[in-house]
Amino acid sequence: MAPDSIRDLLLYRLARFLRVAGAPVVRICEGQFGITRREWGLLAALSAHDGLLSSQVAELVRLDRARTSRTLTSLATKGLVERRREPGDGRRVAIHLTEAGRALHAQMFPRVCDINQQLLSVLDAEQLRVFETGLERLQAQADALGDQARLPKADRRRGGRGPRGWT
């Protein structure tokens, strides 16, 4: 259980897996449909939860509000989502897929599902059940750790360094 090197760390291994296994999805998104993987994630989330507020979308996909807002603006510019003021409260703006957004999702989703199936095809039914259970437990633990974290945020404008005064 004690890691000997970075190659033994769960987060390193998961990041490496995501880079390799996610590459076909990135090629589909960018090369064939002209959207980013992040845009695809928001598009897919809205296909299942249409009409959310931007802050709700951010919470759903676990992305900060600023990045969510920029990504939604990009999707709106491409005509894939639209912002509509909520009836009765003009301050609240819900995000909806457009017909073009629904059509794009309908084209992409089966292809992404196929990649998902190919990845999971190396596991038998019992291995898949154990994997799903383990993944759920790991996600719950990550959520709990994230809720407890009181670490300072990186200052990305300064190259991700720590609080002022650090060298």
C-alpha positions in Angstrom: 0.0 0.0 0.0 2.9 2.4 0.6 4.0 3.9 -2.7 7.6 3.5 -3.7 7.5 6.0 -6.6 5.0 8.3 -8.4 4.1 5.3 -10.6 2.5 3.7 -7.5 0.3 6.7 -6.7 -3.4 6.3 -7.4 -3.9 9.8 -8.7 -0.9 9.5 -11.1 -2.2 6.2 -12.4 -5.7 7.6 -12.9 -4.4 10.7 -14.7 -2.3 8.5 -17.0 -5.3 6.3 -17.7 -7.5 9.2 -18.4 -5.0 10.8 -20.8 -4.6 7.5 -22.8 -8.2 6.3 -22.6 -9.7 9.7 -23.1 -7.6 10.5 -26.2 -10.2 8.9 -28.6 -12.9 11.0 -27.1 -10.8 14.1 -27.5 -10.2 13.2 -31.2 -14.0 12.8 -31.7 -14.8 16.0 -29.9 -12.2 18.2 -31.5 -11.4 16.5 -34.8 -14.9 15.6 -35.9 -17.3 17.9 -34.0 -15.3 21.1 -33.2 -15.8 21.1 -29.5 -13.5 20.6 -26.5 -13.7 17.7 -24.1 -14.9 20.2 -21.4 -17.6 21.4 -23.8 -18.6 17.8 -24.4 -18.9 17.2 -20.6 -21.2 20.2 -20.1 -23.2 19.3 -23.2 -23.7 15.7 -21.9 -24.6 16.9 -18.4 -27.2 19.3 -19.9 -28.7 16.5 -22.0 -29.5 14.7 -18.7 -30.4 17.9 -16.7 -31.6 20.5 -19.1 -32.6 23.9 -17.6 -30.1 24.2 -14.8 -28.6 27.4 -13.6 -24.9 27.9 -14.5 -23.9 27.4 -10.8 -25.9 24.1 -10.8 -24.1 23.0 -13.9 -20.7 23.8 -12.2 -21.7 21.7 -9.2 -22.9 18.8 -11.3 -19.7 18.5 -13.3 -17.4 19.5 -10.4 -15.9 22.5 -12.3 -15.4 26.0 -10.9 -18.0 28.6 -11.8 -15.6 30.7 -13.9 -14.6 27.8 -16.2 -18.2 26.7 -16.4 -19.3 30.1 -17.4 -16.6 30.4 -20.1 -17.4 27.0 -21.4 -21.2 27.7 -21.5 -20.4 31.0 -23.3 -18.4 29.1 -25.9 -21.2 26.5 -26.3 -23.7 29.4 -26.7 -21.5 31.1 -29.4 -21.5 27.7 -31.3 -25.3 27.6 -31.0 -25.4 24.5 -28.9 -26.9 26.0 -25.7 -29.0 29.0 -24.9 -29.6 31.0 -21.8 -33.2 31.8 -20.9 -34.4 34.0 -18.1 -36.5 32.2 -15.6 -40.2 33.2 -15.6 -41.0 35.2 -12.5 -37.3 35.9 -11.6 -35.5 37.7 -14.4 -32.2 37.5 -12.4 -32.1 33.7 -12.8 -30.9 32.4 -16.1 -31.3 28.7 -17.0 -29.2 26.9 -19.5 -30.9 24.8 -22.2 -29.6 22.7 -25.1 -30.7 24.0 -28.5 -31.9 21.7 -31.2 -28.3 21.7 -32.6 -27.0 20.8 -29.1 -29.4 17.9 -28.8 -28.5 16.7 -32.3 -24.8 16.9 -31.6 -25.2 15.0 -28.3 -27.3 12.4 -30.2 -24.4 11.9 -32.7 -21.6 11.8 -30.2 -23.1 9.9 -27.3 -23.2 6.5 -29.0 -19.6 6.9 -30.1 -18.4 7.8 -26.6 -20.5 4.8 -25.2 -18.7 2.6 -27.7 -15.3 3.7 -26.3 -16.6 3.1 -22.8 -17.7 -0.4 -23.7 -14.4 -1.2 -25.3 -12.5 -0.1 -22.2 -14.8 -2.2 -19.9 -14.8 -5.2 -22.1 -11.7 -6.6 -20.5 -13.6 -7.1 -17.2 -16.0 -9.9 -16.6 -19.3 -9.3 -14.7 -17.8 -9.9 -11.3 -14.8 -7.8 -11.9 -17.0 -5.0 -13.2 -19.2 -5.2 -10.1 -16.1 -5.0 -7.8 -14.7 -2.1 -9.9 -18.0 -0.2 -9.7 -18.2 -0.7 -6.0 -14.6 0.4 -5.5 -15.0 3.4 -7.7 -18.1 4.5 -5.8 -16.2 4.2 -2.5 -13.2 6.0 -3.8 -15.5 8.8 -5.1 -17.2 9.1 -1.7 -13.8 9.3 0.0 -12.5 11.9 -2.5 -15.7 14.0 -1.9 -15.1 13.7 1.9 -11.5 14.7 1.5 -12.4 17.6 -0.8 -14.9 18.9 1.7 -12.3 18.8 4.5 -9.6 20.5 2.4 -8.6 23.9 3.6 -5.7 24.4 1.3 -5.0 27.7 -0.4 -6.0 27.9 -4.1 -3.3 28.3 -6.6 -2.7 31.7 -8.1 -2.7 30.7 -11.8 -1.8 34.2 -12.9 1.5 33.8 -11.2 2.3 30.3 -12.5 0.4 28.4 -9.8 2.7 29.4 -7.0 1.5 29.5 -3.4 0.5 32.6 -1.4 2.4 35.8 -1.8 5.7 35.7 -0.2 6.6 32.1 -1.1 9.6 31.7 -3.2 
